[in-house]
Amino acid sequence: MRSLKSYRRITVKIGSALLVDRATGLKRDWLTSLADDIAVLADAGAEVLVVSSGAIALGRTILGLGKRALKLEESQAAAAVGQIALAGAWSDALGKDGLKSGQILLTLGDTEERRRYLNARATISTLLKMKAVPVINENDTVATSEIRYGDNDRLAARVATMMGADLLVLLSDIDGLYTAPPAKDPQAKFIPVVDRITPDIEAMAGAAASELSRGGMRTKLDAGKIANAAGTAMIITSGTRLSPLMAIERGERATFFKPSANPVKGYKTWIAGQLEPAGRLTVDAGAVGALKSGKSLLAAGVKLVSGNFSRGDTVAILSPEGREIARGLVAYDAADAVRIAGLKTAEIENVLGYEARSAMIHRDDLVVSLAGDQVLADD
């Protein structure tokens, strides 16, 4: 595993349980130690972005809401209180090391809608140019279940790929990936390096270990797939110790996930990293082969259409066995896609009443994922 100081741009994700104690609130000593780590990396020339959970957890502590389940509006109110306190704490901690910070609050549309994605990227890029540390969180004050990321692991991966980070560090309550959840299986073996995230690797994931967390190992592996596909390496390690980034430098236990040998770049990073596809197209074996060889997806190869999507939305492409093999921007609305699925291009105009587009998804708008590696459809 390379030294963290050798990376150009690092995204660090912090879970709520690391930052907030249920009884006493913010863990200031821990936050100070992490800020010191960030300063060391900044002095070495690295740009560091922070994806910080903890707004709701901190807000509910400040408001005295206890451990009970919160209603949506209570969670949003807790986030509103917690965000102010959290931003101030980050500003103070980084400021002691001579670093400036800026708060960025994102909702799902800010990374999934192309124009807003570019706007968010421009703002964060400007902060980095000004030598400020972006502190990023989901905007829990307005996000509902329909428009939220669901966990900050995937948000961190989306931010890392959006910003072209070459490393994503997930600080968690576990020190890496094991063959099974170690809390349930004492015989579980630690895995120091993952070449690629295969179905066998995914089968090792467990559930969240803390009620303050929405994620678990499964969401971390989801994050890894997003990050690795874009050429971003990922590390999962324990954040419960002080100075957790320097602990990685000292060689303490962590799992390193290698980036793809064929990373997606530029425009296709946005397509590949889409968190929630608007629909799904199940294709036949012939279409799988065509996609693998770099061709567009034609209507003739589509066997089943599901979802309510519009032209230009991101859809997932499934193999006959039901495994996702690609994502792309679809050229037809769902209703028309249903009507032309399985048809040859020459037959489509008679069905739709207008001249057909040559592909259901053009190869320029397509990213194929086979056997855990990303393949550029226009290579």
N, C-alpha and C positions, 0 to 999 in steps of 0.2 A: 504494500500500500504506500503510495506516494505521500510525502510531507504535505500537509495542508498549505504550507507557505508556497508551494510550487504551483498552486492553482491560481488562475487569473480572476475568476469570479465565483463566489461561493454563496449559495442560498442555505440558510440555517433555519430549520423549523423546530419550534419549541412547543411541547404539549402543555396543556393547562395544569396538570398535576405537578409539573416541574416548577412552575412559576407561583402557584397559589396553594397555600395550606388551608384546608377547610376550616380550621379553627382560628388561625391568626392572620390570614390574608397573604399579602405579597411576601415572597421569600427574597428579601432585599440582599442578603449576603450572597445568595446564589446568583442573582441577577448581576450584582457587582462583579463577581468572578467571571461570568460569561462576557460582560462588557470588556473586561480586561483582556480576555482571549481575543475578542474581535479587534481590539486595538493592536494586539501583537500581529495579527494577520494583516491589518491595514498598514502597519509600519513596514511589513514585508512586501507591500505592493498589491495585495489582493483587495478586490472590491467585495464587500459583504452585504448581503440582503438578509433581513430577518423576517420570517413569517411566524408571528407570535400569537398563540392561543392565549386564553386567559381572561378575556373581557367579561364574559358571563360569570365565570367562576369568581373573579374578583368582585364584580358588582353585587353578586348575591351575598358575598361575605360582608361587604360594606353595608348593604341594606338589611342584613340579618335575616335572610330568607331560609337559612338552614339547608338541610339535605333533601327536602321534599321535592317531588317533581314539580316543575314550574309550568304554568300556562304559557302559551306563545307570547302574549303581551307582557308577561312578567319576565320572560327571558330577554325580550327586547329592551325592557326598561333596565334590567340588570346590565345588559350590554352597554347601554347609554352611559350608565354610571361608571362601569368598569373601563370603558374605552378612554375616558378622560384620565382616570387614575393610572391606567397602564401606559398611556402615551407619556404622561409626566414622569413616570418611573423610568422608562427607557431613556427619555431625554436627560434626566439627572445622571443615570448610570453611565451613559456614553459620554456625557459632558465632562465627567470627572477625568476621562482619558483624553480630553481634547477633541472629541468627535461630535459632529452635528448629526441630528437625526430628523427624519420626516415621516409623518404618519400617512399611510395609504390604506383606505378602506375599500374593499372590493366586493361586488356581488357577482353572481354567476355570469350575468350578461356582459360584465366588463372583460371577461376573457373568452367568452363563447361567441360574441358578436364581433365580426371582423373590425368594424370602425372603432368600437370601444376598446377592443384589444390593442389596436395601434395607438390609441390615445393613452391608455394605461402604460404601455411600453414607453412612450415618449416621455411621460411624466417621471417614471422611475429612472429612465436613462439620464434625464436632466439632473435628478438628485445625485446620481452616482458621479456625474461630471463635476458637480459642485462639492464632491467629497463628503456628502451626507450619507448616512446609513438609512436606507428605507426600512421602516418597520411596518409590516403589512399584516392585515388581518381581514377576515371576512366581516362584512358590515352586518353584524347580527342585529342591529337596531331595526333594520328594514327587511332582512332576508326571511322568507318563509320556506316551508319544506319544498315548495315547488320551484324556488329560485335560489337554492343554496347549494354549496359545494358538498355539504354533508360531513366533511372532515377537513382539517387543515393539512393533512398529508397530501391529498390530491391538489389542494390549492397551492401548496409549496412546489409541487412538481410542475404545475401549470405556470407558476411564476418563474421557476428556474428555466424552463424551456422558452418561455416568452422572452426572457432577458438574456438568453444564450449563456447561462451559467455552465461552467464545466464540472461543477460538483454540487450535489445536494446532500446536506447532512440532516438526517432526522434524529433529533434527540428525543429519547423515549424513556419509558420505565423498564425497558428490557435492553440488554446489551448487544443484541443482534438477532440473527435468524437461527432457529434450531429446527431439527427434524420434526419436532412436535412441540406444542406449548409446554415449556419446562415446568410450569406450575402444576400441570396435570400429569406429566410424564417424567419422572425422575431419570429415566434412561435416555431422554432426548439429548441428541448430540449437537454441539455448536457447529455452525457452518461459517468459516471465515471469509470465503470468496464465492460469489455466484457469477458464473459466466454469462448466463442468461436466465430469465424468469420463465420457466417451462410449466406445464400443468402439474408436474410432480413437485416443483418448488411451491406452487400456489397451494397445493394440498397440505402443506405443512403449516399454513396460517391458522391462528386462533382468533379469539374475540378480544374486545377491549378489556384491559385489566383494572380500570378505574372508572367510577361513575362520573368523574370529571371529564373523561375522554369520550369522544364519539367514534374514534377510530380503533384500530387494532392492527395486528400484523397483516391482515388481508388488505386493509387500505394502504398500508406501507408498500406492499407488493404492487398494488395498483399504481401507486405513485412511482415506483421503480420502473414499471413498464413505460409510463409516459416519459420519464426522464431519460432512461436508457435509449429509447427509440430516437431521441433527439441528440444523442451523443453526450449526454450528461451522466457522469458517474454518480453513484449514490452510496452513502454510508448510513447504516443504522447502528446506533450505539446508545448506551445508557447516558442519560442526562442528569441522573440523581446525584452524582458527585460534583463537587466544586470544580470550576475550570474544565468543563467537559470537552471543549475543543482541544485544549492542550493535553488532555488525557489521551486523545487520539494520537497526537504527536508523540506521546511517550510510548505508544504501542499497546495501550490497554485494549481490551477486547472490543471488537467492532466487526460488523459484516460489510464487506465491500462488494458492490454490484457493478460489474463492468459495463461500460457504455457499448452500444451496438457498434459493430464493425462497419455498418452501412447506415450511418445516421441520417435522419430526415433533416433538411435544412430549410430556412426561410419560410416561405408561404406554406409549405407542406408541414412544418412544425405545428402550425395552428390547426390544420386539419387532423393530424395524427393525435394531437393532444385533446381533442374535443371530449369532454367528460361524459356527456349524455347525448348519444345520437338520437336524432329526431325520428328515425325509423330503421327498419332492417330489410335487406334484400337477401333471400336465400337463393344461391345459384347452383348450377349443376357442375359436374366434374370437369366438363370441357371449359367452362368459364373460369374455374380455378386455375387450370393450366394456362389459359390465355392471360389471366391477370399476372401469374407468376412470370410469364415471359415478357411482361411490360406492355400489354395491350389494354385498350379501353374495355369497359364492361358494356356489352351490347344487350339489348332487351331480350334477344333470343336465349341468352344464358340464364335469365332470371326465372325462377320457378315459383317463388312466393314473395309477396310484398306485405309488410306489416308496418303500422304506424301512421300518424297523420302529419305528413311532412309537406313542405312547399319546395318549389324549385329553388336550388341554391343551398338548401339545408344539408347538414352533414348526416349521412346514414352509414350504418354498419353493414358490411357484406359478410354473409355467413356461408360456410361450406355446406354440402349436403348433410354432414354430420352435426351441424348446428354450431360449429366453432367459428368465432369471428376471425376472418382472414384479411380484412381490409376496411378502410373507411374512405369516404369520398363525398364530394359535393354533387348531389343528384341533379339531373337536368330536367326532371319532370316532377309535377305535383303528384301526390300519392294516388289520387283518383285516376290520373292518366297512366301512371306506372302500373297500376293493377290491370288496366285495360290492354296494355301492350306487352305485358310480361310473357315471354316465350315466343314472341313474334319476330320474324326476320325484318330487317330494316325496311325492305321494299313493301312490306305489308302494313306498316304503321300508319302511313298517310290515309289509307282507306278507313282505318278505324277511328283516328282522331279528327280527320277532316282538314288537316293542314300538313305541310311538309315536315317530315320527321327530322329530329336531330339524329346525328349518326350514332350517338352513344347514350346509354342510360347514365353512365358516369365516364367522362373523358379522362384519359390517362394523365393529363396535366393536373387534374383535380383529384387524384387518387393516390393513396398510400397503402401499399400491400404489406401485410405482416404475416410471414410464414415461418413456422418453427422457431418463433421467438425473436426473429430478426426482421427489421424493417427493410423493405425493398422499394426503391423509388420506381414508380411505374413508368417514368419517362427516361430511365437509364437505358 
